[in-house]
Amino acid sequence: MTAVAQPPPVPEVPATVPAPRAASVLRRLVRHRLAAAGLVVVGLLVVFSFLGPLVHPADQSVTNLQEASLPPGSAGHLLGTDGVGHDVLGRLMIGGRTSLIIGIATGLLATVIGTVYGAVSGYFGGRVDAVMMRVVDAGIAIPALFLLLTAAAIIRPSVTSMVLILGFVSWLVPARLVRAEALSLRTRDYVAAVRAVGGSGTRIILRHIVPNTVGTITVNATFQVADAILLIAYVSFLGLGVPPPATDWGGMLSDGVTNIYSGAWWLIFPPGLAIVLVVCAFNLIGDGLRDAFEIRRSR
């Protein structure tokens, strides 16, 4: 009896192309001195803003005009008080918590929306890509600050509304970056193999294209956080931020500028320095992540 030849086994399709492992990327990031300094600064600011009020509680809803505009070190106020008697140190902690929450939440929201939008546009290409990218081009042509000020003037500002508004104007850049990556990844052999065995477009996008853009997504997310913190500082400085007694660093800076001629320097420098530190720190982390994901440069 003649033996029937067995068909060769179907090769297993890899889920992703070879990429640097998370431990390797983290090791390179820690070795990057400026990125490590940025991580330390962000960590200290997070501890200061979220755990600081437990050590130094300050009631920002009660005014005390008898202790208004006290200089640093007066009556137990390490950084002094503002024009209505609020402790500047406690207000700096509360403002930092608001700024960090809005910045990080906005960065995540913009990254998720931009990643999905860009991956879909780049994978399908053709007319779908042309139409979707024209929407992105039109959005980028309009200044983000103008859209933000218009929306903040119409909608009552709150932490949730500011996150949604900032996310709406911030997803355009990651969408273009991911779309460029997707245009290259859609021509890879493993994507063609998945398509040949009947894999759907949704599976290819979620399981094969998006995971291979994790480097671009991660690096851009850090810059998105820094940009969001700057944007909320702009809006709050113009008086359209979160309403009192809540505050953020931009709102504190705006209040301090009104008292600049009275010599109350302690109302300007602490929030201004905090904004500069957190924005520079996230930018340094982004630069370090970009170098860590760049295998050729690290070698």
C-alpha positions, 0 to 999 in steps of 0.5 A: 500500500502506498503511503499518503504524503502528509501536507507540510505543517503551516508555519506559525505567523509571528504576532509582532516583529522583533522588538527591544524587550521592556527590560532592555528599554528600561535599562537603557532609559535608566542609563540615560542621565538626563532621562533619569533626572527627568524621572526623578523630578517627575517622581518628586513632583508626584509625591509632592502633589499627591502625598504632600497634602497629607503632611501639610493640609491646607483648607483652600475654601476658607479665606483669612484676610488677617494672614493675607500676603504674608512673606515666606516663613511667616506664621508657619507658612513656608512659602507665604500666603496669597492675597486672600490668606491661602497658604501658597505651599498647600495651594501649590500641592493642590495645583500640582495635583490638578495639572498632573491629572489633566496632563497625564489623562490628556496624554493617555486619551490623545495617544489612544485616539491618535493611535487607533485613528492613525493605524486604521488610516495607514492600514487601509490606505487609498481613499480611506487614508486620503479622507482621514488624513485631510481631517487631520490636516484641517485640525492641525491647521487650526491653532490648538490654543484658539480651539481650547480658548473657544471651548473653555469659554462655551463649556464650564471648565472642570477637570473632566471637561478640560481633559476632554477638550485637550484630548480633542485637540491633541490627538492629531499629532500621534495620529500622523505618526502612527499612520506613517508607521502603519503605512510601512508595517502593512507591507511586511511579510507577516501582515501578508501572511495573516491576510492570506490565512483569513485574518481580519483587518481589526485583528491585523491592526490590534495584534500586529500593527499597533504593538509594533508602533509601541516605541513611537506611541510611548515616546510621543505620549510623554511629549503629549503630557508636557504639551497638555500641562503647558496648554492648561497653564496657558488657559488658566493664565488667561482666566479660563481654567478650573474654577476656584477654590480648585486651582492649577499652576497656571491659575496660580501664576495668573493670580501672582502676576496681578500682585507683581507690583506689590513685590509678592514674588513668592506668588509667581516663582513657585508655580512658574518654576513647577511648570518649567520643571515638569515640562522639561522633565517629561521632555527629557524622559521622551528624549531618553525613551526615543534613544532607548527604543532606537536599537541602532543608536544604542548599539 
